Amino acid sequence: MSHHTPNPALPPVVDRKTWQEAREALFTREKAHTREGDAIAAARRRLPMVEVDASIEVIGPDGPVTILDVFEGRKQLIAYYHAWWPGRPAAEQCEGCTFFNSQVRELAYVHSRDATYAVLCKGPFEESIRYRDFLGLDMPWYSAAETAPRLLEGRDWQRHHLVCYLRDGERVYETYYTGGRGVEIMAPTHGLLDMTVYGRQEAWEDSPDGWPQGWGDAKNPEVWRTNGRPIVQWSRIEAGRSDDLT
């Protein structure tokens, strides 16, 4: 499961004063980056919104419910649309969605802001809920296999999306959505690795010569998968959990 690079290159060694000066120069850029992120978030809060048919149904543990019900009585809903490959075993399910969604754990802070987090999976409920349980997740989980095209109108509904909704009484509005690298906000793993000297160790990164970058290259094209499975699944298999989705 390991892709360690033997004897990777090292940064130059300098005295503490020289290191501190270089660190302070980067800190200035980091603060500017933080402020720009704040400004983008402020603009996001000022976006208009579009109404969504509140009667659109998804499938939950007790059968069909409306998208309005998914709010669980709260004002806001953050919905992750989890990709699904019908009929495939756990090992062949989407490694990207597994990577991002498996890192969403403690929801109390989201709830304290009058918001609900829920997964709207694009696979059938009975099959996909077993995948959630195999991973050891406990967030609200619904199947949007039949209605994802309506909920994601105008977008490639088969991709992963993170969508924010607002409820006003019995009416539902979409306020924001993102996909692709936009969902990286869900993965503190990336943020932590970006702080390290070797980064994510992925082939696309701008790193010095000799840095380990064995993930996502020609020899190892997978970024979130090792030995035929999404990486996070291996600890579940070793713990003896069944990944039988049938």
N, C-alpha and C positions, 0 to 999 in steps of 0.2 A: 504494500500500500504506500510505501515511501518513494519519493522522487528526489532524494537529497542529492545535491551536487557535491562530489568529493573535492575537497580543497578549493572552495570558492575564493575569489579575490576579496581583498579587504580594503576598507577605506584607508587613506593615509593617516598616520599617527602624528599628532601635533601637541603642543603644550596647551594647558588649560585656558590661558588667555586667548590664544589664537582660535581655539575651539569655541569659546564663548562669543567672540566677535562674529564668527560665522553663524552661530546659532541665533544671535540677535538679529542679524541681517535677514535670516529666513523668517524669524518671528514677525518682523515687520510685514512681510508678504502674507503670512498666515492671518494676521489681524485684518488685513485688507480683504482677504478671502472670506473671513467670517462676516465682516460688515456687508460684503456684496451678497452673501447668502441671506443675511437678514433683510436686505433690500428686495431680493427676489421673493422671499417669503411674504413681505409686505405687499408686493404686487400681486402675489397669488391670492391674498386675502381680499383683494379688490377686483378679482375677476367677476364677470357676470355669471349667471348660472342658467341651466336649461332644464325644463321639466321632464321628468321620467314618469311613465305610466305606473302609478303606485300599485296597480292590480297585477302587475307581472309576477308570476309565481316561480318559486324555486322549491326544491324538495329538501325537507329537513328530517329529523329523526321521527317526527310524528306525521309525515306526509307533506302535501303541498302547503306552502305559506306564501304570503305576498312579500315583495321586497320591503314593504312598509313594516312587516313583522320582524324582519331581520334587524331593524334598529333596536329591538328589545326595549322600546319605550324611550330611548335616548334621542337627543337632538341630531346627532351626527352619526354617520356610518363610514368606516374605512373598509373597503372590500378588496380583497386580493383574489384575482381570477386565476385559479390554479389550472395549468394546462393538464390534459389527460390523454393518454394513448389507450383507447378502448381495447379490452381483451388482452393487454400485455401484462406480464407479471410485474411485481414490485421492482425488480432489478432493472426493468426497462422503462420505468416511468421517468418523467421529466426531471433531470438532475438539477436544472436551474431553479425550477419552482420548489423542488425539495430543499435546495440550499437556502433560498431566501425565506421560505415560509417556516422552516424548522427553527429559525432563529427568533421568531416572534413568540415570546413566552409569557412574561408578566404583563397582564392587561389592566391591572388596577389603576395605573397612572392614566391610561387612555380613558378608562371609565370615569375617573375623577373629573375629566374635562367634558363630560356628557357626550362621550363618543363610544361607539361599539366597533370592535374589530371582528370581522368574519371572513371566512373563505367561501367563495363561490366557485366550486370546482366544475370543470367542464366535462366531468365524467359522471356516470350513474352513481346514485347515492350509496347503495349498499356496497358496491365495490370500492369506491373511493374512501368511505368512512373507515373501512378496514385498513386502508393505507395510512390514514391519519392516526389510528390507534396503534398500528405497527411502529410508527415513528415516535409514539409517546406524546403526541400533541393533544391539547385539550381545548383549543379555541373553537367557537361555533363554526360548524361546517355544513354547507348546503350544496346540493347539486343544481347547477345552472345549465345542465347539458342541453335542455330543450330551449331555454330562453336567453342564453348568452348572446346570440346574434341580435336580439332585440335590445338587451341591456347595453351592448357595446355597438350600437348602431353607428355605421360609418367607419368602423375600425376593423382591423384584422382580428376577429374575435378568438381565433385559435392561439394567439400569442398570449403571454402573460401581461396583465395590467393591474395597476393599483389605482382604484377609483374612490373618490370622496363624494359623499352624498350629504344633503341637508334635508331635514324634515320640517315642514311647516304645517302643523296640524295633520291632516290626512293626505297632504301633497308631498311629493318627493322630487328633489332637484339634484342634478349632478353639478358639482362645483369645480372639480378638478380630476384629471387623470394623467397618468404617465405610464410608460412601458420601457422596454429595453433597459439601458443602464439607469434609467430614472428610478427603478425599484431598488437600487443599491442602498437606499436609505434604510431598507429593512435589515441590512446585514452588517452588524457591528464588526463582524470578522474582517471585512474589507477595510474599515476605518482603522482597526487595530494593526493590521498588517501594513497599511500605508505608513504607519508611524515607524516601522522597523527599517533597518538599513537595506534589507533585501526586498522590501515591498511584498507584493503579491506573488512574485516570482513567475509572472506570466510573460509570454513571448512578446506581447505588444508594448510592454512598459519601456519607457526611456530610462535605461539603467546603464551604468558604466560597463566597459568590457570586463568579462570575467565574473559578472554577477550571476547567480543561479537564476535561470529562467526556463525551467524544464516543464512548466505547465502551459498547455495550449500551443506547443510547438509541433513540428512534423512527427517527432517520435512519440509524443504524448498529446494528441489533439484535444483530449478532454480536460476541462478545467475543474469541474465539480464531480468527477467520476474516477474511480480507481478499480482495477481488477473486475470490470464489468458491472459495477454498481455505483449509484450515487454515494459519495463518501460517507455521508451521515448514516447510511444504512448499516455499515459494518459493525458499529457498536451494538446495534439492535440485534443483529444476527448472532454476535458473540454472546449476547445476554440471553439467547435462546428464544427470542420472539419469533412467531410464525409470520412469514410474509406472504402467506397464501391468501390471495384476494378473492378466491372463488368460494 
